[in-house]
Amino acid sequence: MSPDDGWGPTGGHGLRDEYPRVSGIGIAVGIGGLWGVLCYSILWEGTPAEVDRRFVESALGTLVLLPARLVLWAIRWIELLLDRTFDFSSNHLWIAVATSAVGATLALIAFLILRAVARRVRTGRRG
């Protein structure tokens, strides 16, 4: 590989980035994970904002706190399936991890849908 064949520092073939580009998928997953942790923090720790039951059960509250609500609904479904309740009063940190993973998954799905729609719109304008 010499500079003359396009692979060296003076070669002029293609785009060369010194730093890797940030992935849209990585950004979406990161933001979604933070969304999940924030939902957990609000519902279990009461920080950075306290919410009341009326807000949590409202449509807006369900959308804002969706990762945590999905985890809670899954726990409730398992409780109904097993016909018993679980006590998470001293062991609930795993719920933060689950809520973060759900938030990341939701954000990833939203990103992929929006990217597919944007590409379809973009190719529709060209054709």
C-alpha positions in Angstrom: 0.0 0.0 0.0 1.7 3.1 -1.2 0.4 6.7 -1.5 0.2 6.2 -5.3 -2.5 3.5 -5.1 -4.9 5.6 -3.1 -4.3 4.0 0.3 -1.8 6.3 1.7 -2.2 9.7 3.4 -1.9 11.5 0.1 -4.2 9.2 -1.8 -7.3 11.0 -3.0 -9.7 8.1 -3.2 -12.9 8.2 -1.2 -13.8 10.0 2.0 -11.4 9.6 4.9 -12.5 10.4 8.4 -10.0 10.8 11.2 -12.6 10.1 13.7 -15.4 7.5 13.4 -18.9 8.9 12.9 -21.4 8.7 15.6 -24.1 6.2 14.9 -27.7 7.2 15.0 -28.6 3.8 16.4 -26.0 4.4 19.2 -27.5 7.8 20.0 -31.0 6.4 20.1 -30.1 3.5 22.4 -28.2 5.8 24.7 -31.0 8.3 24.9 -33.5 5.5 25.4 -31.4 4.0 28.2 -31.2 7.3 30.0 -35.0 7.7 29.5 -35.5 4.4 31.2 -33.2 5.3 34.1 -35.0 8.6 34.5 -38.3 6.9 34.7 -37.0 4.5 37.3 -35.6 7.4 39.3 -38.9 9.3 39.2 -41.1 6.3 40.2 -38.8 4.6 42.8 -36.6 7.4 44.1 -38.8 10.4 43.7 -36.0 12.4 42.0 -35.6 14.7 40.1 -39.4 15.1 40.1 -42.1 13.8 42.3 -45.3 12.6 40.5 -48.6 11.6 42.0 -50.6 8.5 41.1 -53.1 10.5 39.0 -50.3 11.7 36.7 -48.7 8.2 36.5 -52.1 6.7 35.4 -52.9 9.5 32.9 -52.3 9.2 29.2 -49.5 11.7 29.3 -47.9 10.1 32.4 -48.1 6.7 30.7 -46.2 8.0 27.6 -43.6 9.9 29.6 -43.0 7.0 32.0 -43.6 4.2 29.4 -40.4 2.2 30.0 -41.2 1.9 33.7 -44.9 1.3 33.1 -44.1 -1.6 30.7 -41.8 -3.2 33.3 -44.5 -2.8 36.0 -47.2 -4.3 33.7 -44.9 -7.2 32.9 -44.3 -7.8 36.7 -48.0 -7.6 37.3 -48.7 -10.1 34.4 -46.2 -12.5 35.9 -47.8 -12.1 39.3 -51.2 -12.9 37.9 -49.8 -15.8 35.9 -48.2 -17.4 39.0 -51.1 -16.3 41.3 -48.8 -14.7 43.8 -47.3 -11.3 44.6 -43.6 -10.4 44.8 -41.9 -8.3 47.4 -39.4 -5.9 45.9 -39.1 -3.6 48.8 -35.4 -4.5 49.4 -34.5 -5.8 46.0 -35.5 -3.5 43.2 -32.3 -2.3 41.5 -32.8 -4.9 38.8 -35.9 -3.0 37.8 -33.7 0.0 36.9 -31.7 -2.2 34.6 -34.8 -3.6 33.0 -36.4 -0.2 32.7 -33.3 1.1 31.0 -33.2 -1.8 28.6 -36.9 -1.2 27.7 -36.3 2.5 27.2 -33.3 1.7 24.9 -35.4 -0.8 22.9 -38.3 1.6 22.5 -36.0 4.4 21.3 -34.3 2.0 18.9 -37.6 0.9 17.4 -38.7 4.6 17.1 -35.4 5.5 15.4 -35.6 2.6 12.9 -39.1 3.4 12.0 -38.3 7.1 11.5 -35.3 6.3 9.5 -37.2 3.9 7.2 -40.0 6.6 6.7 -37.4 9.3 6.0 -35.7 7.1 3.4 -39.0 6.2 1.8 -39.9 9.9 1.6 -36.5 10.8 0.3 -36.6 8.1 -2.5 -40.2 9.1 -3.3 -39.1 12.6 -4.2 -36.4 11.4 -6.5 -38.6 9.0 -8.5 
